């Protein structure tokens, strides 16, 4: 994988995220590629379809902090101490594309849930990232039976 | 890339196919992974929406022979002498999924044309392969300016 210089790993922070991280570890080996672990949080205004009252704004900040802590914990647990962690706010595929363009990412790695089960919730992210990416995209097939719960 | 034991490389035999092959070469390095170069040809009956008269049947056979020759030529030109070449007939994503399942493929590599230009023609194949794949999928971003013509 020495061909890639900057690898973005998109993580939804589900238990299955660790399958994606393990695959990246296996693939990168002792490569000195730069690694960015990215979680994109949809803004609460997207979810509720309007402006955010003050308490929802505070909730957003709180959720963002929690996501950052969880991302950093995953990075340490899975041997990504040298990776940089980023929590972005917006539409997942769009934010990953933007980050990739602005940071010269040449490989984006995301989990892919296939046709069944969680596809309805997460499946579109891998497709969304693939569609419109300016870099290579590796979709790591999540194996439901191996999920860490 | 030693983590992958059997790599399927899906090729549309366009000039851009060579970008995909070069990336696979770079990634595999001296790995001893099994490599299958696969081109899927849509049957003429799909294109014309009916049964194939005898002369179209002969044309199909001729097209299949030409595709096989082109695939084998690409394999030799790009240093894939040890790869096995397969021309399959059917719907591209479906045939690649079937081949992958039946042959224990753990990584499928396809070209991805992004949003512009050839997307309308080829873009759906990468998405189709991603959706429903039982293995990892690497979409190699085709760089239009580097296309070999």
Interface residues (C-beta under 8 A of the other chain):
Chain A: X1 X3 X23 X26 X27 X112 X114 X115 X123 X126 X127 X130 X131 X132 X133 X134 X135 X136 X137 X138 X139 X140 X141
Chain B: X1 X3 X23 X26 X27 X112 X114 X115 X123 X126 X127 X130 X131 X132 X133 X134 X135 X136 X137 X138 X139 X140 X141
